[in-house]
């Protein structure tokens, strides 16, 4: 009898270990190796929704316990500080999320594009930079009632940093973000465009870098932000995008260091671009290896 119980216990342990290993392998395979795996666009929007000002928003995305930022772009073993820069023009704002990679280089991670469309009405999207996410990745708030009733708004498990994002392709309901405290503050009479004063190796006293987490650890921590946000196929906030485009900043160091995973991700991937009049164009690229 003891032998049978021992064998049963061994079988249970083996099955549990096998299940855990499979889960680990599955989780690891979901990572593309792109830098975008380590920054949550939905988490950034959630912080923007909760913040009372762009300055507080910058602090929130750089707070370790919020699990929004897990980036180490230059590979020095420490988390990067992300500064926020508001490029604005009238009722249009482009909040750039940017990492000082070195003393001479900066890299845009994403941009929150915000427009006031009418009295007490505003809309926004966050666009992940194509050098960080492989292609431009657009995320926007989703109306909860639409998400519950529309069968197409299910998590899209297609691999990579976008795989668990809720699809919100051309959602019928555009969320009015005017009630968000940070939005109302931005359009308030006393607001002056926020330009982060922090630079390479010059950071706020409250902030100290920490070691980046592995994908299998970081992924479940920021997955809580997925509900309520989805990927969009359409660039809605066109005026803000025009304001941002001339100011986009990239780093040679980052481009070179992550060229392999980024180029691999772009093979037969669909890329969405926006024309000068806001027209969206979708193209598919194929990278072919050279003959030796």
PyMOL commands that set and color helices and strands:
alter all, ss='L'
color gray80, all
select helices_A, chain A and resi 2-29+35-38+41-50+54-61+64-66+130-133+144-149+181-186+215-225+238-245+252-257+259-265
alter helices_A, ss='H'
color red, helices_A
select strands_A, chain A and resi 82-89+92-100+106-118+121-128+137-141+166-167+229-231+270-274+280-284
alter strands_A, ss='S'
color yellow, strands_A
deselect
rebuild
show_as cartoon
